[in-house]
Amino acid sequence: MAKPTKFAHVVYRTRRYNEMVAWYQNVFEAEVQTQNKALTFMTYDDEHHRFAFANLDVLAPLADGEEPEEAARQGPGVRTSVGVDHVAYTYASATDLLETYERLRDAGIKPHWCIHHGVTLSMYFGDPDGNRMEFQVDCFANAAESNAYMNGPRFSANPVGVEYDPDALLARYRSGASEEELLGPPDA
């Protein structure tokens, strides 16, 4: 049975975007991998990112007169509230990720979002309390290749990625698709 090989990263939703980025730069001596007005990805080691920050002022602006505290009252599972968006766990291969997907699917546990981020092939699950986790596999052989992709034009044009059908990908795997084919870059 496949298990994650390592803890990968945590993503935070924030309305104090610049403060959060500066704090993590200072406390962890983290470096910005890539950044725009909506998202920042940072690392302090050889992982392509250990932290990411989603700027809610860009991604989920407050309604006129709405206070951040009012938006936060919607609850931690609501994407407009500040806090942890998700934690991520890395699997050793697409095979391990797909076999885990199949096992969980067959147990009635399905991902709520499957996306090829370019740098990772990912599936997002929610636990019974609504906490979200990402199960991922790296698409590149090493940190240098991942970092180059994150600083390149494809990632800059689409830092979120392209959704995919996990059953279709599982069928490709079962039909003999190679690891390279399963992890290949998204079409859009």
Stockholm file with secondary structure:
# STOCKHOLM 1.0

chainA/1-188         MAKPTKFAHVVYRTRRYNEMVAWYQNVFEAEVQTQNKALTFMTYDDEHHRFAFANLDVLAPLADGEEPEEAARQGPGVRTSVGVDHVAYTYASATDLLETYERLRDAGIKPHWCIHHGVTLSMYFGDPDGNRMEFQVDCFANAAESNAYMNGPRFSANPVGVEYDPDALLARYRSGASEEELLGPPDA
#=GR chainA/1-188 SS CCCCSEEEEEEEEESCHHHHHHHHHHHHCCEEEEECSSEEEEESSSSSCSEEEEEHHHHSCCCTTCCHHHHHTTCTTSTTSCEEEEEEEECSCHHHHHHHHHHHHHTTCCCSEEEECSSEEEEEEECTTCCEEEEEEESSSSHHHHHHHHTSHHHHHCSSCEECCHHHHHHHHHTTCCHHHHHCCCCC
#=GC SS_cons         CCCCSEEEEEEEEESCHHHHHHHHHHHHCCEEEEECSSEEEEESSSSSCSEEEEEHHHHSCCCTTCCHHHHHTTCTTSTTSCEEEEEEEECSCHHHHHHHHHHHHHTTCCCSEEEECSSEEEEEEECTTCCEEEEEEESSSSHHHHHHHHTSHHHHHCSSCEECCHHHHHHHHHTTCCHHHHHCCCCC
//
